[in-house]
Amino acid sequence: MDRKHEIKIRLSKEELDSLNLKVAKTNLSREEFCRLCFKEVAIKAKPSDDTHRLIYEIRKIGGNLNALVAKAHTYKNVDADALRYELYNLYKLEKEIARHYAHGKE
């Protein structure tokens, strides 16, 4: 996109601090943040490191459960201990996610 038009705006210290604080919560530049504001796009905060870790854990447990189901389908046999272990991991992760979001850490 050809961006050759420039605007200049003046902000108070409080306004600039507020803008910088909002931009810091995203993966955007200040300029891109403002462009999205002009387009009235909802801007979301970047995910925390905890969110990435939770996604990784969920995918890992899902992969393990998928492997157990495939084995059960192929061999008509279920490894009950492995299934209990993965379901327990899923239960712990569910509790962690609920605790994380219930306390508004995100």
C-alpha positions as CSV (number, residue, x, y, z in Angstrom):
1,M,0.0,0.0,0.0
2,D,1.3,3.4,-0.9
3,R,1.4,5.5,2.2
4,K,2.5,9.0,1.2
5,H,0.0,11.0,3.2
6,E,1.1,12.1,6.7
7,I,-0.9,13.7,9.5
8,K,0.5,15.2,12.6
9,I,-1.4,15.3,15.9
10,R,-0.5,16.7,19.2
11,L,-1.1,14.8,22.4
12,S,-0.8,15.6,26.1
13,K,1.6,13.6,28.1
14,E,-1.3,11.6,29.6
15,E,-2.7,10.9,26.1
16,L,0.6,9.8,24.8
17,D,1.2,7.6,27.9
18,S,-2.2,6.0,27.4
19,L,-1.6,5.4,23.7
20,N,1.8,3.8,24.4
21,L,0.3,1.6,27.2
22,K,-2.4,0.4,24.8
23,V,0.2,-0.3,22.0
24,A,2.5,-2.1,24.4
25,K,-0.3,-4.7,25.0
26,T,-0.2,-5.6,21.3
27,N,2.3,-6.8,18.7
28,L,1.7,-3.7,16.7
29,S,3.6,-0.6,16.0
30,R,2.1,2.7,17.2
31,E,1.3,3.6,13.6
32,E,-0.4,0.3,12.8
33,F,-2.4,0.5,16.0
34,C,-3.7,4.0,15.0
35,R,-4.5,2.8,11.4
36,L,-6.6,0.0,12.9
37,C,-8.3,2.4,15.2
38,F,-9.3,4.5,12.2
39,K,-10.7,1.4,10.5
40,E,-12.7,0.7,13.7
41,V,-11.1,-2.7,14.0
42,A,-11.3,-4.5,17.4
43,I,-7.7,-4.6,18.7
44,K,-6.8,-7.5,21.0
45,A,-3.9,-7.8,23.4
46,K,-1.2,-10.2,22.4
47,P,-1.4,-13.6,24.1
48,S,0.6,-14.1,27.2
49,D,3.4,-16.7,27.5
50,D,1.1,-18.7,29.7
51,T,-1.5,-18.8,26.9
52,H,1.1,-20.3,24.5
53,R,2.1,-22.9,27.1
54,L,-1.5,-23.8,27.7
55,I,-2.1,-24.3,24.0
56,Y,1.0,-26.5,23.7
57,E,-0.2,-28.6,26.6
58,I,-3.7,-29.0,25.2
59,R,-2.3,-30.1,21.8
60,K,0.1,-32.5,23.5
61,I,-2.7,-34.1,25.5
62,G,-4.9,-34.2,22.5
63,G,-2.2,-36.0,20.5
64,N,-1.8,-38.6,23.2
65,L,-5.5,-39.1,23.4
66,N,-5.7,-39.4,19.6
67,A,-3.0,-42.1,19.7
68,L,-4.8,-44.0,22.4
69,V,-8.0,-44.0,20.4
70,A,-6.3,-45.1,17.2
71,K,-4.6,-47.9,19.1
72,A,-7.9,-48.9,20.7
73,H,-9.6,-48.9,17.2
74,T,-6.8,-50.9,15.6
75,Y,-6.2,-53.5,18.3
76,K,-9.7,-53.4,19.9
77,N,-7.9,-52.9,23.2
78,V,-7.7,-49.8,25.5
79,D,-4.7,-49.0,27.7
80,A,-6.8,-48.0,30.7
81,D,-3.8,-46.6,32.7
82,A,-2.6,-44.5,29.9
83,L,-6.1,-43.2,29.3
84,R,-6.6,-42.4,33.0
85,Y,-3.2,-40.6,33.0
86,E,-4.1,-38.4,30.0
87,L,-7.6,-37.7,31.3
88,Y,-6.0,-36.6,34.6
89,N,-3.6,-34.3,32.7
90,L,-6.6,-32.8,30.9
91,Y,-8.5,-32.4,34.2
92,K,-5.4,-30.6,35.8
93,L,-5.1,-28.3,32.7
94,E,-8.8,-27.5,32.8
95,K,-8.5,-26.4,36.4
96,E,-5.4,-24.3,35.6
97,I,-7.2,-22.6,32.8
98,A,-10.2,-21.9,34.9
99,R,-8.1,-20.5,37.7
100,H,-6.1,-18.4,35.2
101,Y,-9.1,-16.8,33.6
102,A,-11.2,-16.5,36.8
103,H,-8.6,-14.3,38.3
104,G,-8.4,-12.1,35.2
105,K,-4.7,-12.7,34.5
106,E,-5.2,-12.6,30.7
